[in-house]
Amino acid sequence: MTQNLEHESVEVNVPLRTVVGNPELALDVVRETLRPGALDAPVRWAHVSELDDPAPYLLGAELVLTAGVNLPREPGHYVRRLRDAGVTALGFGLTPTVSETLPEPLRDACVRHGLPLVVVPPRTPFLAISRAVAVALAEAGQREQRRTAVAREALTRAAGDGMGALVTALAERLRGWVALVRPADALVAGHDAPQPLPPEVADLLTTVRAGTGIRSATTELPDGTYVVAQPVYPQATAAHLLVLGRRRRFDGGDRAILAVGAALLGLVGRAGSDTAELGAAATGLLLGQGGADVVTTLLGTGECRLVAGVAHRRGPDEVAVRHDWLRARLDTPLVRVLPGPRFLAVVGSSPELDGLREHGWLAVAGSPVTADGLPGALAEAELLLARAQALGRPVAAADPLGFDALVAPGAAAGFAERVLAPLRELDRAHDRELVPTLRTWLAHHGGWDRTAAELGVHRNSVRHRIGQAERALGVDLADPETRMRLWFALRWS
């Protein structure tokens, strides 16, 4: 039994058979060098090297191409070093200037050490092979993205029916057995999982629990079953571990789908079985409780946007408030509906805001941020929403003049904190709501009636609050430059 503990990463590769089977390359595989499963071995790049020992410069899973310029007379050591470096195959290029035939010692060494040998004809340049591998990798990456997106949607739907349904959906999606275990390897939920778990699996779980961060471990059982285990998100502790076994090796796409399942299981465990609670818990985690890994896994991207919306010109019963409708419309499982009604969502791409307005939502989309930057995106979303309500149309964060790029984020935040400190102090001490009143008033270009209507107070109350803000800040709010500076302070807060 072998074990491998690694931190999560998804790497695209293609099987060797895809490369050698490309008719445009006319490659010839030396069959005697192939061992069982050799053509299914992964290739993640084609690398040309004429070094007498390229092994120190390789990462593994390469198709190494050489014309034999520095090939030793006895190439056994050369071949063994390549094999030990994890090279998938060696491609030998026939050329009139070096060797017009395949050297027998190289053939014998590859047979002896089990390294697949591919003969490259003179009419096929190495560049053509590198290009073909790059194209195949790009196509494989697109297929994996589509496959992961479909699986993400299916697993998110299953999560609404609870942990058992999610485990079953994950098992069906990856065509294997699944077990969710807690400390002492007690089964929490499972689908076709062997009971008790094989002792080799218990050793694997011990390996995972000894690690830190988002990680997984794999092993192969004596009966040929491949097993992978990892903690559930977002806490990535050893409290609950997800285990999956099947007869086929796990590729990068399988691991991405498994990571989505782990993320959703972690959230279902915290939220219960209701889909609405799942979205609320997920969004809450992302807005300040360590959910960066969750957003990257569930959305398939490290960059995201915060979308906010309020009911607009329709009664509450006329607004499409269902979580499943919003999730489908925004293409994200991370949706939270709030009283009002209002909603918050974390999305992986720019949403179509006009379509939301047709269903009763006035929505805004914030600037692209990394998952770790989501907590800070709330203030921008609130400001954009005030602007959208003042304009009566959707608003997306965009600055065609590039003004934000001139101010460093740290300097902007410091400026906002310093400028708004007097108002925030009064709000905390006397519950005066000066900051939200100022934000709404500026969004409505100083309109007293429209500000009062949106805040639900008398226009004289707005005048009183704005007067208090003016005195606390020591500024003249009739000055357009002062208003501009305060608007940016509110935006950057």
N, C-alpha and C positions, 0 to 999 in steps of 0.2 A: 504494500500500500504506500502511495506517495501523497504528501500533503503540500499545498502551496497556499500561503497567506499573502494576500495582496490588497492594496487599497484600490477603491473603485476607479476604473477607467474603461472606456469603451473604445476599442481599436478596430478599425475596419481592415479586413484582409480578404483575400480570395483563395480558393483552393488551387493547388498546383495544377490540377487537371484543367482548370480554366485557361491557364497560360499555355501549357503545352498543347492544348487542344485547339488553339487559335490557328485556323488554316492559313492566315496571312503570314504567319511567322515560319511555317514549315519546319518546326522543331522535331527532333527525333529523340525519343526517350530510350535510354539503354535499359531494357527490361530487366536484365540480370541484377541491376542495382536497386530495384524496387522491392521494398518489403510491404507486408500487408498494411493498407491504409496510407501508403506514401503519397498517392495522388490526391488524397483529401487533406494533406498537411497544408497549413496556411502560408501564404506568401503576402507579406506586407510591403515589400519593395523589391525592385531589381537594382542591384548594385554592381558596378563595373570596378574591378580591382586587378591590377597586375602585381601587387605586392607578393613577396614570397611568404608572408604570414599576415593576411588581412583580419584575422580573428579579433585582435584587440579593438578594431574599429567598427565592429558589427554589433547590432542589438539583438539579433535572432530573427528567424522567420524570413530571411532574405533569400532571393534567388541571386547567387553570386555569379557574375559573368566574367570570364577570362579567356584570353587568346593563348595563354600559356607562355607569355614572354619570359617570366621568371620561374616557370614551373621546374622544380628540382627533378633530377633524373629518377630518383626514388621518391614518389609523391605521397607515400603513406602518411608521413607526419603532417604534411599539408592538408590532406583530406581529413585526418582525425581531428585536427585543430578546428576545421570548419564545422565538422559534425558536433564537436563539444561546444562550439559557440552558438549552436541552435540553428544553423543554416538549414533551410528547407531543401535546397537543391543546388547543384553546381552546373552552370552552363558553360560548355567549352566551345569556343568559336573556331571553326576551320578557316584558315586563311593561307594563301600561297606564301606569304612572307614569314610565317612562323611554323605552322604545321597544317598540311593538307589532309591529314588523317588523324583519327583519335588515337592518342598514345595508349598502348596496351597497359603499361604500368599504372596509368591513371584509371583506366577501366577496372583493373584488378583491385586497386586501392578502394575505389568507391563500392565495389561489390563486397569487399572484406569489411568495410566500416559501415555499410548500410546507408551511404549518402547517395540519393538519386542523382544520376548524371544525365544531362541533356546536351545533345549535339546541335550546335547552331550552324546552319549551312552558310557558305560564303556570301550568298546573296541577301542574307538577313543581317542588317547592322544591329549592333547592340542598342543603339538609340531607338530602333523600332520596337525592341522588346521592352525597354523602359517605358516608352510611350504607351504600349499596349497594356502593361501592368497598371500604369497610372489611370488609364481610361477605365479599366476593369474595376479598380479600387473606387473611382468616383461613382460608377454605376452601382457598385455594391453598397456604397454609403447612402445613396439615394434610396435604394430598396430597403435598407435597414431603417432609415428615417421614416419611411412610409409604414413599414411593419410596426415599428415602435409606436407611431402615432395611433394606428388602429388599435393596438393592444392597450395603450393608455386610455383611450376612450372606452373600450370594453371593460377594463378593470375599474374605471371610475364609476361606470354604471353599476357594476356588481357591488361596489363598496356601499352603495345606498341600501343594499339588502342585508348588510351585516358582514361580520368576519367570516362566517362559514361560506357564504356565497362568493366572497372575494377569494378565499383559498381555493375553492373549486374552480373558479374562472381562471386563476393563475395556473393551476394544474392542467387544465384543458388547453390553455394558450401555449404552454411550454411542453405539453405532452409528456408529463411525468407525474410522480407522486410528490405531494407537498406536506410538510409538517411545520406547524408553528409551536415552538416549545419554550417553556419558561425555565428558570433555574431548576436543577435536579432533573432536567430533560423531561419534565412532565408535559404531556401533549395538551395544548390549548385548543387547537383546531387542526384538522388534517383532511387530506383526500388521498385515499389508497396508500397511505404511508404504512410501512411495515411496523408492527408492534410486537415486542419492543423494537426500538431502533437498533440496527446492527452495532456491535461494539466499535467498529471502525468509525461510525458516525459520531459516537460519543467522544472519541478522541478528537475528531474534527471540531466538534463544538467547544472542546476545551481550548483548542488552538485559537478559535475565533474570540473566545472570552478573554484570552490573554492579550489580544491586540487592542488598539485604540483607534478612534475615528471611524469613518465609513470604510469598511473593509469586507473582504470575503475570503473564504478558504475553500479549496477544492480537493477532492480525493477520488480515487478509483477503487471500488470494492473488488474483492476476489472474483465475484460473479460477473464482472464487467460493467457494473452500474457506476455511472459517474455521479458524484454528489457535490453540490455546492451549498454553502451555508453563509449567512450574513445576518447582522443585527437589523431590527426594524428601525426605521427613521421615526422622528427626527433626532431623538436623543442619542441614537447609535451606542447604546449601552448593551450590556450582556443580559438585560432583563428578559427579553424575548428574542429568540433567534429563528430565522426563517430557513428551512432546509428543503432542498428540492433534489430529487434523484431521477435518473432515466438512463437508457442504454446508449444515448448519443452524447457526444461531447457538447459543451456549452460554448457558443461563439459570442462575439461582442453584442449582437442584437439580443440574444437570450439574456445576457447579463443586464442590459438596459431595461428589458421588460421585468426582470426579477427585481431590479432596483425600484421601478415604479410600484410593483406589488409591495415591496418592503415599506416604501413611503406611505402608501395608502393604509397598510395594516397598522402602522404606527399611529396614524391619525384616527382610524376607526377605533383603535383601542382607547384613545382619549375621548372621542366624541360619542361613542355608541354607534348604533346601527343606522340612525337616521341620516339621509343624505344632506339635509339642511344643516344638521349639526356638524357633519363632516366638513362642509364648505366653511362654516363659521370657525371651526377649530383650525383648519388649514390656514385661513386668512389671518386669524389671530396669531398663529405661530409666526407667520411671515412678517407681521407688523410689529416685531419686537421681541419675539421669544425664541430666537435661534432657529429659524426655519429656512436658512439659505440653501441648505442641501435639498430640502423638500422642493423648493421652487425650481431649482436646476433639474431635478429628476423628473418632476411631474410635467414641466413645460418643455423639457428637452433643450433648454437654452440657458446660458448664464446671464443674459440680459432680458429685462422684462419691463413692463409698464404697469402703473397702478391706474385703474379705471374706476371712476366714481359716477354715480347717477342718482337723480331724484325724480319723483313723479312730476310730470309736466302737463298742465292743462287737461288733466283727466282725473276722475275720482279714483280712489284706491282700488275699487273693484274693476276698473277698466285697464289697469296697468298689468303688463305681463310680469308677475312677480315670482313665478315658479323658478326654483333653483335649476331644474333640468333645462328649462327654456333658456335661461341666461347662460348656463354652462355651454349649451350647444351654440348659442349665438356668438359668444365670446371665445369659444374654443379653449376653455380652461375649466378644470374642476375647482379652482380656487375662487369661489363666489360666496359672498356673505350678504344676505338681505337683512336690512335693519328697519326699525319703525320709521314711518313717514309716508310712503315707503321710500327707502334709499337702498343703495347697494354699493359694495366695494368688491373689486375683483382684481386679481393679478393675472395678467395676460402675457403671452410670449411674443406677440406681434401687434402691429397697429390695428385697432378694431375699427369697424365701420360704424361710426357714431350716428349717422343719419338714419340708418336702419333701426337703431334703438329708439330714436325719437318717434318713428312711425308706430311704435308699440307703447308709447306713453312715457318713455324715459328721456330726460335731458341729461346727457352724459358728457364727461370730459376724460381725456387721456393725458397722463403725466409724461414727463420726459423719460427716455430710456435710462434705466439704472441697473446696477448689478443687484443680485438678490440681497446682499448685505445692506444696500442702500434703500430698501423699501420703507423702513421706519421713517426716514427723512422725507419720503415722497408724500406722506400724508398731508403735510402743511401745503405743499404745492397743489395737491388735489383739491383741498378746501378753497384755496384762492382761485383756482381755475373754475371751480363750481360756482363761486360767487360771481365771477365774471360771466359765466355762461348764463346764469339766471338773469343778470343785468341785460345781456344782449338778446336773450331768448333763443339761443341757438347753441349747438354743441361746440366745444372748444378743445383743441388738442395743443399740448405744449409745443411751441415752435417759435423760434426767434430768428426771423430772416435777416435781421440786422446783426446777429451774432454778438449781442451785447453781453450775454452771460459768459461767453468764452473769454471776455476781457477780465473777469473777476474770478480769482481762485476760490474754490468752494469754502476753504477754511476762512478766508477773509470775508466772504459774503455772510457766512454764519455768524462770525464775530460782529460784523456790522449790524446785522439784524438783532442779535441779542442785546447789544449796547443801546441801540435806538429805541427798542420796544420795552426795555426793562422798566421804565417808570409806569407804563400802562399795565404791564403784567403784575407789578407789585400791587397796584390799586385793585386789579381784578381779584387777586388772591386774598387781599386783606378785606375788601368790602364788597366783593361779588358784583362788580359794576359792569362787566361785559364790555369794556372799552375796546379791547382788541377786535372781537368779532364785529362790533358796531363800526369801527373805523374801516375794517376790511370791506364790509358791505357798502358803506357810504362811498368809499373810493371807487368800488366796482360800478356804482350807479352814478359816477361822475358828480358826486355831491348833491344828488337829488334827495330831498328830505322825504317826500311822500313815498317814493318807490322804496327807499331804504326802510321806512317805517312799516310799509306793507310786508316786505320780506321778513323783517324781524318780528312782526306781530305786535308792535308797540305804537304809541301815539307819536306823531311827528315832533311834538315838543320834547318827548323823551330822547329822541334822536339828537335834537339840537342841544339838549343839556349834556348828553354824553360826549358829543363832539367838542363842545366847549370845555368839558373836563379834560379831554385828551389834549386839546390845544394848550391848555394851561400846564398840564403835567409835562408835556414835551418842550414847552417854551418856544413854540413855533407859530407861524401864521399859516393856517391851512387855506387861506385864499391864494397863497403863492403856488403856482403850478409846479415849480421845481421842488418845493417841499412835498407836495402831494406825490410827485414822481419818486422821490427818495423813500417816502414812507411805503409806497406800493412795493418797491423792490425789497424793502426790509421785511414786509409781510410775506412776500414771495419766498424769501430766503430763510424765513424763520422755521 
